Amino acid sequence: MRVGRMIRWVVTAVIVAAAAVYFITPVRLAALYLTGRAGPCPWRETMRSADNLRWQIELKDRILAASRLLEQDPAGYNLWETPKGRYWIPRGSDYSLPFNLAEQERRIYGQGTLGVQPGDVVLDCGASVGVFTREALAAGARLVVAIELAPENLECLRRNFASEVEVGRVVIYPKGVWDRDDVLTLYVDPGNSPADSVVMRPERAREGPKVPLTTIDKLVDELHLER
């Protein structure tokens, strides 16, 4: 009888622990960290990830509420007025724009001495429609190379930074960066153009065009950038 009760207690404890890991976010995050599944993320940041997500969603909702659609181009592009300026984006990806703007408001790429400094040359790898490109320019970058391989995002970059390209502050580079020269298939997500990728295939993605890739070293040499 005593052994039977112990087994029931053990089974109950396992079920409760499993439920806690699944349903209680801090417990789940702690379990991921302790089992080594949080990658290089420090303990403090692991435990803050749920708060960061809530903050991200709140910022996204606020930016979306303050934005408005200005124009719809029959070619498949929408022009939005946002608190961070006007952006052309591929139609169907309208709600990825406020999410990406919220990421920049959170300074996910660093700030202060870790951020863009006046006079910097910035390589925006996977520039999408140029949200970080614009942030880098506002921070005083001398030149931003907007590296992008998705055709619809390239068209938006050309529209969003026509004047900056003309005066030489932005270079739009129509390739991806890789560890070698290559040509790979681009997987296109019709509802989230920033997720277009040659590495991952999102659930909704369709097979797109073959796109060229090169190395950062070759890009720097090709554009005659200072090292």
Summary of the structure (lengths in Angstrom):
residues: 227
radius of gyration: 22.2
end to end distance: 75.6
largest distance: 84.3
contacts: 638
relative contact order: 0.09
helix: 44%
strand: 22%
